[in-house]
Amino acid sequence: MTSELSLFAAEGGHAIVNELPFPPIMFGVIALVLALAALGVLWSFRNSLALDPHGIAEGVPDPDVSRGSSQH
């Protein structure tokens, strides 16, 4: 135990616990790429309400909503 402490003190007290798998800037680059990919998925659904087959956007009632109700 004393030999470990003396070796640790001789090294200057700097011990690497866990090294990062890549440089720290790459964490930011990966986060930016993932955010842009999520934005691309979101962008791919733009204007999809205009393709609405039931006309929900125009105020036409959905035929599936009134099924089973007692509205006459």
C-alpha positions in Angstrom: 0.0 0.0 0.0 2.8 2.4 0.8 4.5 1.6 -2.4 1.4 2.5 -4.4 1.1 5.8 -2.5 4.8 6.6 -3.2 4.4 5.8 -6.9 1.3 8.0 -7.1 3.1 10.8 -5.3 6.1 10.4 -7.6 4.0 10.7 -10.7 2.7 14.1 -9.5 -0.7 13.0 -8.5 -2.1 12.9 -12.1 -3.9 9.7 -12.9 -6.1 9.2 -15.9 -9.3 7.6 -14.8 -11.1 7.3 -18.1 -9.9 8.5 -21.4 -12.5 9.9 -23.9 -13.0 7.7 -26.9 -12.4 10.7 -29.2 -11.5 14.4 -28.8 -14.0 16.5 -26.9 -15.0 18.6 -29.9 -16.4 15.5 -31.6 -19.1 15.3 -28.9 -20.4 18.7 -30.2 -20.0 17.6 -33.8 -22.0 14.4 -33.2 -24.7 16.4 -31.3 -25.0 18.9 -34.2 -25.2 16.1 -36.8 -27.9 14.3 -34.7 -29.9 17.6 -34.3 -29.6 18.2 -38.1 -30.8 14.7 -38.8 -33.8 15.2 -36.5 -34.5 18.4 -38.2 -34.4 16.6 -41.6 -36.9 14.1 -40.4 -39.2 16.9 -39.2 -38.7 18.8 -42.5 -39.7 15.7 -44.5 -43.2 15.9 -42.9 -43.8 19.5 -43.9 -46.9 20.2 -45.9 -48.3 16.8 -45.1 -51.6 18.3 -43.9 -52.3 19.4 -47.4 -52.4 15.8 -48.5 -55.2 15.1 -46.0 -57.6 12.6 -47.7 -60.6 13.3 -45.3 -60.4 17.1 -45.5 -60.0 17.5 -41.7 -58.1 20.8 -42.3 -61.1 22.3 -44.2 -63.6 21.5 -41.4 -65.2 18.5 -43.0 -66.1 16.0 -40.2 -64.1 12.8 -40.1 -66.3 9.9 -41.0 -64.5 7.7 -38.5 -65.3 9.9 -35.5 -69.1 9.6 -35.6 -69.2 5.8 -35.8 -71.1 4.2 -33.0 -72.6 7.4 -31.8 -76.3 8.2 -31.6 -76.1 11.4 -33.6 -78.9 11.7 -36.2 
